[in-house]
Amino acid sequence: MWVLKTGILILYLPYHIAILEENNQLMTPPENQMAALEESNHLIITPEYQMITLEENNQLITTPEFQMETLEENNHSMPAPETQPNKRRKRKSMVWEHFTIETVSAESRRAFCKQCKQSFAYSTGSKVAGTSHLKRHIAKGTCLALLRNQGNHQTPGTPGMNGNGSVSDPPRHHYRSHSSAYISFDSDCCRPEIARMMIVHDYPLHMVEHSGFVTFLKSLEPRLDMVSFNIVQGDCVSSYLREKQNVMKFIEGLPGRVCLTLDVWTSSQSLGYVFITGHFIDGYWKPQRRILNVVMEPNPDSDAALSHAVATCLSDWSLEGKLFSITFNHPVGEPGLQNLRSLLSVKNPLVINGQLILGNCSARTLSNFAKDVLWAGREIIKKVRYSVKYVKTSEFHEQKFLELKQQLQVPSEKDLSLDNQAQWNTTYQMLVAASELKEVFSCLDTSDPNYKEAPSMEDWKRVDIICTYLKPLFDAANFLASRTNPNQKTFFHEVWKMHELYHSITSHGDPFVISLAEIMQEKIDKYLKECILALAIAVVLDPRFRMKLIEFSFVKFYGKEASKYVKIVDDALHELFLEYAALPLPLTPAHAEDGNFENNMKAEEISYNELTDFDAYVETTSQNMKSELEQYLEESLLPRFQEMDVLRWWEENRLQYPVLSKMARDILTMQVSTADPGSVFDTEIKELDEYRSSLRPETVEALVCAKDWLQYGSATGVSNALVKVEGLRS
């Protein structure tokens, strides 16, 4: 008979049994006493004298023939006193590697920890205390001396270390506790992860020395060896160098050329930092971008600043001969442009005499346009900003404003908001919302004596004019901000709309409107003069437009002189095509895809020296044949789908246009903006924060580039060993 009571099974047998586990002993206590009190262990004995001890996943079974087997960690048991031999069996539990048994009195023995010398009960008379409490002492971190020894210098014989002090294979016997103190730990394995955390989250490198951070990590793992600023700086640069190897292999295998964008930042020390980003099309015809360099320029406004930064990038990434175009956001004078052209004429073969090498950042150009408009209306905008501030900074005023709006039944759904003068789009949005609510502001002027400096009706008319000029700029900048890789082809339409609008607005005799119209017409005409060739060539390679859109739009741009500018674009296209036709063709797609180019060549065994006459014949007859470019331009236009992947179209038609597809791949890589989507509307040059400005230029470059590269996946196939960086420990 057996009874379950309070989680303990009480069994009635002729011979009562007590299972004392953890120290793996089976004892028989005095007559009529039985206890199976071991943590959550259950002892089951059936009427047929069967016994099962359920301890975790182990079971103890007694068969009807009175045989018993205990399946525990060390798989052994001690016989009952009736059959126990005089000689005590050798203790096999690993706990005795850390404890010694000493006799403290005639009938009492205690277990002493070898590390901290603390004593624990072991036996009193014939009663043995077991080893559960001893295991808890060493396995759950209670023994601080053991933790210190293992964290600083694990001694031979300690699990996890061999006699030479190196990590050994884990022992066969393990404690059941999941928080075992014998798990091997290596602080060096944490260093790359700390460096990665600093890079990805832009944490200051000195954080590893902050007392709060150190205390927090020590509470998680006392054995962790904390790193210093110099060490984590070196580890970050090491991570950068590992990732750079992969990026360099990636760029070396590119089938086309690279377009660079130069984003110039300033700092509190008046130093310039040129962020150089490479844009290219990979072997799968997918647009890619990587930050390649961050070059510190002591004099960013000098004529040699950009040319030095570009030369550094070309040399660092072996891009001589692979550069196609450069887009920058920093004002450069004619001497600086000449320096850049002379550098590129040596380092890089010029494409149509360098006409596509240089281009202004469209985002910065739009911001400059917007700043000119806002400056022209600065006094009016100041009044509107005061009015919006008066309403938004007081709940009482805002409630009164909303009541007036409801009474006047103004249909506007826009909410008032103060602008951030560092981003011109917020000023435009403030003006648009305020203009739609101008009737409410007019009534507020008469009903609230505290509301002063309200705009007049003439002011509100000029606010509408300002919004009219800002709207095409806002739409074009939104176009740049909504796309990760805006190119020349897609931006052409935005420029066309701005040109149409600015040349169609009439002044009506208002001096304010006249001056504003003259400013914007002059600026858009200047921008077109500098960038129209790059914009137009990209549009021609869109099979929905080809040369037809250029011919049509140039009439709007240049009037009677349109044919002259159309011819410039056509001549540039043919010249560029001839340059690409003179380059050696890559593997044909069929060979490149199956990877058997060399085998195919060996199989054909053609002697090209015997076909020189044939080559001359082909060259002669080809002069009377239409080129790929001419065939492409004469074909019918494709339907204008709302979203057409032009790059994908060229990939699918590369067999029909082997040369022209190479040219299209590079042209469609050209960038119109150096700004990321979040900074398209910025009115000021970006400034490096004070902390990063205090770091070494090499460290700044490592942190910025590594963060950019890690978002595409960590380095694979490269050794994870830390790269030694000389000089960073000083």
Residue pairs with C-beta under 8 A, 6 or more apart in sequence:
1 11
1 12
1 47
2 9
2 10
2 11
2 12
2 44
2 45
2 46
3 9
3 10
7 40
7 42
8 36
8 37
8 42
8 43
9 36
9 42
9 43
9 44
9 45
10 34
11 17
11 34
11 36
11 43
11 44
11 45
11 51
13 34
13 45
13 49
15 28
15 80
16 28
16 29
16 31
16 32
16 33
16 34
17 26
17 28
17 34
17 36
17 43
17 45
17 51
17 80
18 27
18 28
18 29
18 33
18 34
18 35
18 36
19 26
19 36
19 38
19 41
19 43
19 53
19 60
20 26
20 27
20 38
20 128
20 130
21 38
21 41
21 53
21 55
21 72
21 130
21 132
22 38
22 130
22 131
22 132
22 135
23 93
23 128
23 130
23 131
23 132
24 70
24 72
24 73
24 74
24 76
24 77
24 78
24 92
24 93
25 77
25 78
25 128
25 130
26 68
26 70
26 77
26 78
26 79
26 80
27 78
27 80
27 81
27 128
28 80
28 81
28 82
29 35
36 42
36 43
36 53
38 55
38 130
38 132
39 132
41 53
41 54
41 55
42 53
42 54
43 51
43 52
43 53
43 60
44 50
44 51
44 52
44 53
44 54
45 51
45 52
45 62
48 64
49 62
49 64
49 66
50 61
50 62
50 63
50 64
51 60
51 61
51 62
51 68
52 59
52 60
52 61
52 62
53 59
53 60
53 70
55 72
56 176
58 70
58 71
58 72
58 73
59 71
60 68
60 69
60 70
60 71
60 72
61 68
61 69
62 68
68 77
69 77
70 76
70 77
73 93
73 173
73 174
73 175
73 176
74 92
74 93
74 173
76 89
76 92
78 84
78 89
79 85
93 131
94 159
94 171
94 173
94 175
95 131
95 134
95 135
95 138
97 157
98 113
98 114
98 115
98 134
98 138
98 143
98 146
99 111
99 112
99 113
99 114
99 120
99 134
100 111
100 112
100 114
101 109
101 110
101 111
101 112
101 122
102 109
102 110
102 112
103 109
104 110
107 124
107 125
108 123
108 124
108 125
109 122
109 123
110 119
110 120
110 121
110 122
111 119
111 120
111 121
111 122
111 134
112 118
112 119
112 120
113 119
113 120
113 137
113 138
113 143
113 145
113 146
115 143
115 145
115 146
115 149
116 143
116 144
116 145
116 146
118 137
118 143
120 129
120 133
120 134
120 137
121 129
121 133
122 128
122 129
123 129
135 175
135 177
136 142
136 177
137 143
138 146
138 181
139 175
139 177
139 179
139 180
139 181
139 182
140 177
140 179
140 181
141 147
141 179
141 181
143 181
146 181
147 181
147 222
147 223
148 222
149 155
149 158
150 158
150 160
150 181
150 182
150 185
150 223
151 185
151 222
151 223
152 223
154 160
154 161
154 165
155 161
156 162
156 163
156 164
156 165
157 163
158 182
159 170
159 171
159 182
160 167
160 168
160 170
160 182
160 183
160 184
161 167
161 168
161 184
162 168
167 184
167 186
170 182
170 184
171 182
174 180
174 182
175 182
185 221
185 223
185 224
187 223
187 224
187 225
188 722
190 224
191 227
191 231
191 232
191 235
191 722
192 235
192 238
192 239
192 720
192 722
194 208
194 227
194 232
194 235
195 232
195 235
195 236
195 238
195 239
196 239
196 710
196 714
197 203
198 205
198 207
198 208
198 232
198 236
198 703
199 236
199 239
199 240
199 703
199 706
199 707
199 710
200 707
200 710
202 703
202 707
204 691
205 229
205 232
205 233
205 236
205 695
205 699
206 229
207 213
208 214
208 226
208 227
208 228
208 229
208 231
208 232
209 228
209 229
214 226
217 224
217 226
218 224
218 226
227 235
230 728
230 729
230 730
231 729
233 695
233 699
233 728
234 722
234 725
234 728
234 729
235 722
236 699
236 702
236 703
236 706
237 698
237 699
237 702
237 723
237 725
237 728
238 722
238 723
238 724
238 725
239 702
239 706
240 701
240 702
240 703
240 705
240 706
241 702
241 723
241 725
242 715
242 718
242 719
242 720
242 723
243 705
243 706
243 709
243 710
243 714
243 715
244 705
244 709
245 715
245 718
246 709
246 715
246 716
246 717
246 718
247 290
247 292
247 709
248 317
250 282
250 290
251 258
251 278
251 280
251 290
251 317
251 319
252 318
253 283
254 280
254 281
254 282
254 283
254 322
255 281
255 282
255 283
255 586
255 662
255 665
256 280
256 281
256 324
256 662
256 665
256 666
256 669
257 280
257 322
257 323
257 324
257 666
257 669
258 278
258 279
258 280
258 319
258 322
258 323
258 324
258 669
259 278
259 279
259 280
259 323
259 324
259 325
259 326
259 327
259 666
259 669
259 670
259 671
260 276
260 277
260 278
260 279
260 292
260 310
260 313
260 323
260 325
260 326
260 327
261 276
261 277
261 279
261 326
261 327
261 328
261 361
261 671
261 673
261 674
262 274
262 275
262 276
262 306
262 309
262 310
262 326
262 327
262 328
262 329
262 330
262 674
263 274
263 275
263 276
263 277
263 328
263 329
263 361
263 674
263 675
263 686
264 272
264 273
264 274
264 275
264 297
264 300
264 305
264 306
264 328
264 329
264 330
264 685
265 272
265 273
265 274
265 275
265 685
265 686
265 687
265 688
266 272
266 273
266 300
266 685
266 686
266 687
266 688
267 273
267 687
267 688
267 693
268 687
268 688
268 690
268 693
269 693
271 296
271 297
271 298
271 300
271 693
272 296
272 297
272 298
272 299
272 300
272 301
272 305
273 294
273 295
273 296
273 297
273 688
273 697
273 700
274 293
274 294
274 295
274 297
274 300
274 305
274 306
274 309
275 291
275 293
275 294
275 704
276 291
276 292
276 293
276 294
276 295
276 309
276 310
276 313
277 289
277 290
277 291
277 292
277 674
278 289
278 290
278 291
278 292
278 313
278 317
278 319
279 287
279 288
279 289
279 485
279 669
279 670
279 671
280 287
280 288
280 289
280 669
281 287
281 288
281 647
281 665
281 666
281 668
281 669
282 288
285 647
285 648
285 650
285 651
285 665
287 484
287 485
287 647
287 669
289 484
289 485
290 708
290 709
290 712
291 704
291 705
291 708
291 709
292 313
292 316
292 317
292 705
293 309
293 312
293 313
293 316
293 317
293 701
293 705
294 697
294 700
294 701
294 704
294 705
295 308
295 309
295 312
295 313
295 697
295 701
296 697
296 700
297 305
297 308
297 309
299 305
300 330
302 336
303 332
303 333
303 335
303 336
303 339
304 336
304 339
305 330
305 336
306 328
306 330
306 332
306 336
306 340
307 336
307 339
307 340
307 343
310 326
310 340
310 343
310 344
311 343
311 347
313 319
314 320
314 323
314 347
314 348
319 348
320 347
320 348
321 348
321 349
322 348
323 344
323 347
323 348
323 357
324 351
324 356
324 666
324 667
324 669
324 670
325 351
325 356
325 357
325 358
325 359
325 534
325 669
325 670
325 671
326 340
326 357
326 358
326 359
327 359
327 360
327 361
327 670
327 671
327 672
327 673
327 674
328 358
328 359
328 360
328 361
328 674
329 360
329 361
329 363
329 364
329 674
329 675
332 340
337 358
340 357
340 358
341 354
341 357
341 358
344 350
344 354
344 357
345 354
350 357
351 357
351 576
351 579
352 572
352 575
352 576
352 579
355 533
355 534
355 572
356 533
356 534
356 537
356 667
356 670
359 530
359 531
359 534
359 670
359 672
360 527
360 530
360 531
361 672
361 673
361 674
361 675
362 476
362 480
362 486
362 491
362 672
362 673
363 477
363 480
363 673
363 674
363 675
363 679
363 680
364 673
364 674
364 675
365 527
366 473
366 476
366 477
366 480
366 680
367 424
367 477
367 680
367 681
367 682
367 683
368 523
369 473
369 520
369 523
369 524
370 424
370 428
370 470
370 473
370 474
370 477
370 683
371 424
371 683
372 519
372 520
372 523
373 466
373 469
373 470
373 473
373 516
373 519
373 520
374 381
374 424
374 427
374 466
374 470
376 466
376 512
376 515
376 516
376 519
377 462
377 463
377 465
377 466
377 512
377 516
380 455
380 459
380 462
380 463
380 466
381 427
381 431
381 463
381 466
383 453
383 454
383 455
383 459
384 430
384 431
384 434
384 455
384 459
384 463
385 418
385 419
385 430
386 453
387 434
387 441
387 451
387 453
387 454
387 455
388 416
388 417
388 418
388 430
388 434
389 418
390 397
390 451
391 397
391 398
391 401
391 416
391 444
392 398
392 416
392 417
392 418
397 448
397 451
400 444
400 447
400 448
401 416
401 440
401 444
404 440
404 443
404 444
404 447
405 412
405 437
405 440
408 439
408 440
408 443
410 436
410 437
410 439
410 440
412 433
412 436
412 437
414 432
414 433
414 436
414 437
415 433
416 430
416 433
416 434
416 437
417 426
417 429
417 430
417 433
418 430
419 426
419 427
419 429
419 430
420 426
421 427
421 683
422 682
422 683
422 684
423 681
423 682
423 683
424 470
424 681
424 683
425 474
425 477
425 478
425 681
426 681
428 467
428 470
428 471
428 474
431 463
431 466
431 467
431 470
432 467
434 441
434 463
435 460
435 463
435 464
435 467
438 455
438 460
438 463
441 454
441 455
442 454
442 457
444 451
444 454
445 451
445 454
455 463
462 512
465 510
465 512
465 513
465 516
466 516
468 501
468 505
469 502
469 505
469 516
469 520
472 494
472 497
472 498
472 501
472 502
473 498
475 494
475 497
476 491
476 494
476 495
476 497
476 498
477 680
477 681
479 486
479 490
479 491
479 494
480 486
480 491
480 672
480 673
480 675
480 677
480 680
481 677
481 678
481 680
481 681
482 677
483 490
483 677
484 677
485 671
486 671
486 672
486 673
487 538
487 668
487 669
487 670
487 671
487 672
488 531
488 534
488 535
488 537
488 538
488 539
488 667
488 670
488 671
488 672
489 535
489 538
489 539
489 541
489 542
489 646
489 668
491 535
491 672
492 535
492 536
492 538
492 539
495 524
495 527
495 528
495 531
495 535
496 553
496 556
498 524
499 524
499 525
499 528
499 556
499 557
500 556
502 517
502 520
502 521
502 524
503 521
505 513
505 517
507 513
507 514
507 517
528 557
532 557
532 565
533 568
533 569
533 572
534 670
536 550
536 569
537 569
537 572
537 573
537 576
537 667
538 667
538 668
538 670
539 545
539 549
539 550
540 546
540 547
540 550
540 569
540 573
540 633
541 646
541 650
541 663
541 664
541 667
541 668
542 549
542 646
543 632
543 635
543 637
543 638
543 646
543 649
544 637
544 638
544 639
544 640
544 641
544 644
545 637
546 632
546 633
546 635
546 637
547 566
547 569
547 570
547 633
548 637
550 566
550 569
551 562
551 566
554 562
554 565
554 566
555 562
557 565
558 564
558 565
573 629
574 629
576 663
577 627
577 628
577 629
577 659
577 660
577 663
580 659
580 660
580 662
580 663
581 627
581 659
583 662
585 658
585 659
586 592
586 662
587 597
588 658
589 654
589 655
591 597
591 600
626 634
628 657
628 658
628 659
628 660
629 660
632 657
632 660
638 644
638 649
646 668
647 664
647 665
647 668
650 657
650 661
650 664
650 665
650 668
651 661
653 661
654 661
657 664
673 680
675 682
679 686
688 700
692 700
692 703
695 703
